[in-house]
Amino acid sequence: MLVVALKPGHDGAVAAIDNRQLLYSLESEKDSRPRYTPLLPTTILDIAERLDAIPDVVALGGWSDLRPRGISYTGAGYEGIQEPTVTTSRFFGKEVKFFSSTHERSHIYMALGMAPRDAAPVRTVLVWEGDVGAFYLVDSQNRIIRKVPVLSEPGARYAFLFGLADPTFAETGAKPRLNDAGKLMALAAFGNSADASPDIRHVVERILKQDSMYPAPKAEYRDSVLFNAGVESIECKNAAALLTERLFETFAQAAREHTPEGSPLYISGGCGLNCDWNSQWADLGHFSSVFVAPCTNDSGSALGTAIDALSTFTGDPHIDWNVYSGLDFVTDAQPDAARWRSTPLDDDALATALAAGRVVAWVQGRWEIGPRALGNRSLLADPFALDTRDRLNTIKQREDYRPIAPVARVEDLGAVFHQDFEDPHMLYFRHVRENSGLHAVTHVDGSARVQTVRDSGNPRLHRLLTAFAAKRGYGVLCNTSLNFNGDGFINRTSDLAFYCESRGIRDMVVGETWYQRIEGS
């Protein structure tokens, strides 16, 4: 059974599954398009070009858009766990099953289908994202048997706090911005919830009790110390720490009271990108295990709808998948020979260059699904010098309070981090050992968001890390996404060369070719 699913709205994407194997999950924002781009015709053409047959099932994820006269629904709509709709329709001359289920269900089934198989009689799924905040109990037949609503719009509430402190955010009529939640997560590490003033505590509780964040009710908070206080003010940082704490407490309490102790927990939704919360779920002690997919936010919603369709027709949502299920890198031009010299990649020589402080644009194979660079579309650099973090943030043209993540061989985890668990998709925090010297990748609170690499997972990157370990003692590098600010991953040679030339990057690797900028060019 070949299933192709489409995700409308922001974070538009298309996914294809054939005989339980994920073939592609393509997000429209990738290839240097603006972040959160809606589904584009070119993305549909990209998948059509690569499939060998017309799909048996065409699946449309549900969506809704607010309009002056009310709400317009796409497919099955946004919210709800009602049964999907299944009809028969023609698709390019072939009779196909046409399937649609809600956006809410796409998150549930994305988590169920990507998680490892288990024999649990009941599974707990947490969906917390911009709009939905609830637990779901799923039986051994993969049927949703209960929904436990907790708090609507958890992601929007979190992002709103950033907008409340940001003088550039409109007082009326605006929606919480999709990229503000990640910035607030970084700022929370600079704050201390215990230092939050009574006024800040009052504001945080008001945010938790607010009926809706659409539109963002900033004008109602003019009397607050946080109103236009500046996102880097101590008030905003302490409020960020407190709201982070209170949101988790709210959902953790609901989990203890309404979900079966000892069940596995599957996390889905944009809040699943908060590594602090993921670590707290793992440490809670209520669940037997915790699973978070690398595309837990809406980037995995098309895939979730495809899995929902698969489960509906077969009774089994589980798929085989690889995080590197995007498109191959496109060679649309050759770097200017007057500016770039190409040589075969030599891991030892490149490790020497990295150890000397050079920043390397690193491209391998197919792009990563989800929003995080995991060693195929990355900027790599030495992790020991503190100023490397500032250099990378300058290159990426982003705020200096944003942390830089490390990538580490599994062989080095215990030596440089206090926790040595594997995390190949960079979804949990851990603490850096004080004597490790990893200054560039240690956040202000001593934490790091680590991608762990073993030879069987990403052998090409593992070989480079091994060569770097021979130079500096540890197989650890800075790893941040290779993208223009506000865009998805770079995926073609012309963009890569322009990016490196405009940002002073003198080394780029594409596959087994190392391009070095010619001196004086």
N, C-alpha and C positions, 0 to 999 in steps of 0.2 A: 504494500500500500504506500503510494507516494502522496504525502500531504504537503501542501504549500499554504502558509498562513501569512496574513497581512495585518500589520498594526497601524491604524490610522492615528492622527493627532501627533502631538510632539513625541520625540524619540521614535519616529516612524521607522519601521523595519519589516523585513520579509524573511521567513525561515522555511526551510525544506527538510523534511524527514522522509527517508525511504527505508522500509523494513526495519524500523526502530533505530536507524543510524542517522544522526544529524549530518546532513550534507553541507548546509550553509545557514548561517544566521547573519544577515547583512543589515546594518543600521545605516540609514540615509546620511547621518552626520559624518560618517567616515569618509576618507578621501578628501579631507580638508574642507568639508562643508560645515556650516555653523552648527554648534552644539544644539541638540534637541530638535533638529530639522524634522518636519513632517515627512511622511512617506512620499518619495519622489518617483516619478515614472522611470527614471534612470535606474533606480534600485530594483524595480520590478524587471526591467530589461536585463540587468546584471544576472538575476537568478534565472530568467528564461533562457539566456544564452548558454547557461551551464547545465541545464537539465536535459536528460535524454528522452523524456516523455512528457506528455501532458499529464498533470496530476490527477489522481483518483478522487482526491478531496481538496476543495478550495475552502479555506477557513478564514473568516473575517472576524477580527477582534472587535468587541464592542467599544463604543466611545460616545461622548456627548459633548456638545458645545453650547455654552450659554449664548442666547440671542435675545434681542430686545423684546421679542414676543414670547419668549419661553425657552425651552430646551429642545434642541434637535438631536435625535439619536442616530448613531451610525450602527448598523447591525443590531446586536442584542443590547446595546447600551452599556453604560459604564458600571453601575453598581448592581449587586444582587448575585445570588448563587443558584438561581433558577436553572432548570434544565436547558441545554442549548437547543437551538432550532436547527433542524436538518431537513433540507429539501433536495430535489433533483433539478439540475439546471444544465444548460449547454455552456461549454467553455471551449472556445476555438474549435467548435464542431464536434466535441466529445461530450457525451452525457457524464456528468460528474456529480458527486455529492457536494452540496453547498452547505457549509456549517458556519454557525455564528454563536459565540458565547460572550459573556460579559468580560469587561476588563478585569473586574475583581477575580473572576475564575481564572483568567490567564495567569495571574500571580500564584494562585493556589496550585494549579497544575504544573506550572513551570518548576516550582519547588519539588512537587511530588515526583515528576518525571525525571529530573536531573539527580535526585538524591540516590544514594546506594540502596539497593533492595534490602529489606529487612522483614522479619517475621512478626512485627508488632501487631497486636490485635487492633490498636487504635493509634493513630498518628496525630500530632498537633502541628498545625500550620499557623504561623503568624504572618499576617499581611499588614505591614505598616508602611504607608507611603504618603503622598501628598494629600489624598482624600480619605482613604480607607485605613481604619485601625481596628483590627479584630483578630481573634483566634478562631480556628476552625478545627473540628474534630473529624477525622477521616477514618473510615473503617477499613478492614482488611481487603474489602472489595473495591477500594479506592472511591467510595461514595462519601460525599460530605453529609454527615449526620447531624451536625450542630454548628451553629455560628454563635460566637461569644463577642458581641460588640464591646469595645473598651473605650475608645476615644476617636472621634472623627478627626480627619485632617491633621494627624500628628506631624507629618512632614511640613505641611504648610504653616503650622504653628511654630515649628522650629525655625523655618526660614524667615517668618515674620519678625522675629526678634532682631535679626540682622537689619532688616529694612527699617524697623522702628528706630534704631540707633544711627542709621545712615541718612545724612541730610539730603542725599541725592534721590532718596526714595520718596515717591509722591505721597502726600497726606491723604488723598482721596482717590478712589477709582482704580487703584493698582491691584495687581495680583502678586502674591508672594513669588519672588523670582526663583527659578529652578536651581540656579547655581549658588544661592546664598546659604543653603543648608551645609554644604561642604565647607564653606568659609567659616561658618559659625562653629563647626566641629573643630577646626584648627584653633580658633580663638578660645574655645572652652578650656584648652590645656593651660592657657595663661592665667585663668581665673581661679577663684576658690569660692565654692558655694558657701562655706562657713563665713566668709567676709561680706556676703550680700547684705545690704542694708534692709531695714523694714520696707522701704519704698520699693526696692528691687524685688523683694519677696512678694509683695502685693501685686506687682506687675506680672510676675511669672504665673501666679495663681490666676490672675485675670486672663492671661493668654490661654491657660488650660481650660478655663470655663467659658471662653468666648464662643458664641453660637457658631460663627463661621468666619473664615479668613478670606472669603470671596465676596466683595472686594476686601482688601486688607484694611482693617479699621484703624489706621494709624492716627487719624485726627482725634479719635476718642482717648488717646494716650498723651495728649499735650501736657497734662498735669504731671507727667512722670519724669523722673530724673533721667530716664533712658531716651526720652524723645530728642532725636537729633544729637545725641551725646557724642557721636563718633564711634565707629565700630572698633577702634583700637583703644577706646577709653577703658579705664579699669571698671567702670560701671557695667559696660557691655560685656567685658570678659567675665566678670563675676556672675552676671545674669546668664551668660551662656553656660557657665559651669553648673549653675543651679537648675536651669531649664533642662539641660542634659540629664541631670540627676533625677529631677522630678518626673520627666517623661518615662524614664526607665522604671522608676518606682511604681508608677501608675500601671504599666503593663505587667510588671513582675507580680504585683499584688493580684491582679486579675488572673494571671497564670496559676498562682498558688491556689486560688479559690475555685477556679472553674475548669482547669485542664488536668488530665490524669497524671499523677506523679509517676515518673519512670517511663513515660512515653517519649519517643524521639521528637525533637522540635525541628521543623523546617521553616526557615525564615525567608520571606520574600517582600519586595517593595524597596523603595529608595532608602528607607531608614536602615536597611540591611547593609548599606555601604558604610555605616558608622562603626568603625572597628572597636571603639570603646564599648558600645552596646553589645556587639557580638561577643566580645570577651566576657562581659558580665553575664550574658545568657549562658555561656559555657561554664561559668563559675557558680551559677545559681544553685545547682544541686537538685533542681526539681525534675530535670529532663535527663533521659539516659544518654542522649547525644544531641549535637546541634549541627545542622547542615545549612550552609548559605551558598547559593550559586554565584558564580562570578558575574552573571548578568542579572542580578537580583532586582535591579531597578527596571524602568520601563524598556530598557534596551533588550530585555529578555521577554517582553510581552508577546511579540509575534511567535516566538518559540513556545511560550506557554499556551497560546491558543492552538498551535499545532499539536501539542501534547494532549490538550483537552480533547481535541478531535480524535486523536489516536486512542485515548482512553475510552471515549464514547463508543467507538466502533469495535474495539477489541477487549475492553475491560481491564487493560493494563497500560499505565501511563509511562512506564520506564523506557528510556532510550539510552543508546550508547552515544557519548558525545566527547568532543575534544574542545578545549578552550580556544584553540587556533582554528576556528571554523569560519573566518572571514574570507576576504579575497586575497589572492596573491598580489604581490607588489607589481606595479605596472612600469615597465621601462618605456616611457613615451619619448625619451630624449637621452642623449649621452651628456654627462657633465662636460663643460667646456674644457678641452684639452689644454688651453692656454692658462687655465686656472687650477685644474685638478690633474694629479698624476695617479694612475691606477696601478696597483700591484696585487698579486694574490694575497689573501689574508694569511698572516702569520700570527698565531695567538700569542707567542712569546713577545714578539715585537710590539703588538698592540697593547699587551699588558704593561710593557715598559712605558709606552706613551701615556697610558692611563695613570700609572704610578707617578709620572712626571707632571701630572696635573691637566692633561688634555681632556677635553670633553668630546665624546664620540657619539654621533648619530648612528644607531644600530638598527638595521632592518633585516629580518629573516622571515622567510616563508609567508604564511597567511596571517592576516591581522587577528588580534584577540577579540573575542566577543565580550561585550560589556565595556565599561568606561575606563578600565585600568590597563596600562601597559604592563605586559607580563613577559617582556624579553623579546618580542618580535617587532615592536614599534616603540623603541626606547631611546632616551638619552642616558648614556652611561658615563660615570665619572668616579674619581677617587673619593672614598667616603671619609677619609681621615682629617682633611683640612676643613676647618669650620667655614672658611670663606667659599668653599665649593657650593654650599647651600645657597648663598647669596648670588653667586655667579649663575647657578641654574635658574633661580627665580628671575633674575634679570633677563636671561636668554628667553625664558618662557613668558616674560612680561606680566608677571603676576605678583601679588602682594608678598612682602618679605616675611610675613608671619606664617606663611604656608610651609609646612614641613616637606622634606624630601625623603622619599622612601628608599630603603635598601633592598637589594636582591642578594641572597646568600645561598651558598651550597649547604645542603643538609649536613655535610661533614663538619661545618664550622659553627653550627647553631649553638651548641652548649658552651663553646669557648667565648662567644661574644654576646650572648643573650641569656637572661636568667631563665627563660622558658625555651625548651628546644623542640616543641611540637612542629610538625610540618604544616605549611600554609601556602600551597602553590598558587593561590589566587589572591593573596594579599588582602585578607578580610578580617584579621584580628590584630590587636595591639599586643606587644610584649615589651619588656624592659631591657634596655641595653646595659651590659656590664660596664661599670664605671671605668675599669682599666682597659677597655677595649680600644679606646682612641677613636671610636666612630663618631666624631664630632658633627660631621655634615648630615648624618641621618638620625641624630638623636634629637627628639622634640624637646621643648622646654620642660616638660614633665618627666623626662627620662625615657619616654616610650618611643617605639618605632613600629611602623606598619610594614612588615617584611614579606616579600615574596620568597619562598623557599624553593630551591631547585635541586632536583636529583637528575642523574644522568639519563634515566628512563623517561623523564618528563620533558626536558628541553635540553637535549644533548649538546646542541651547538653552544648555548649559553653556558652550560656547565663546563665545557672545555675552556672557555675564556676565563671563567671564575677560577678554575684550577691553575691556569697560567698566572693569573693575578695573585693567587695565594703564594705561588713560588716567589713572587717579588715582594709582597708586603705581609705575608704571614697568614692572612685570612682570605678566603674566597668570598669577599663581600664588595659590592659596588653600589654607588648611587644609581637609582633606576627611576626615572620619571618619564612621562609620556612624551612622545615625539609628535608635537602638534603646534600649529599656530594658536595663539591665545584665542579662546572662544570657539575653536574648531575641533573636529574629530581628527583621528590619526592621519598623518601624512601617508599617502599610498602611491605616489608616483615620483619618478626621478626628477622631473622638472620642478615640482614643489620642494623636494628634498634639497636640491642644489640651491634654489633660491633661499630657502630657510637658513641653510648653513652659511651662505655667503652674507646674508643680511644680519646674522647674529654672531658672526665671528667664530663659528665652529669650523675647525680646520681638518677634521677627520670624519669621514662617513663610511660605513660598511654596509654593503648590500650583498647579502649572501656570502659568497667566498671572495668578494672583491673589496679591497680597501682603497678608498679614494683619499688622497692627502692634498691639501691646498698647497700650491706652489708658492714658495716665498716670494713676496713682492707683488703677487697678483691680486 
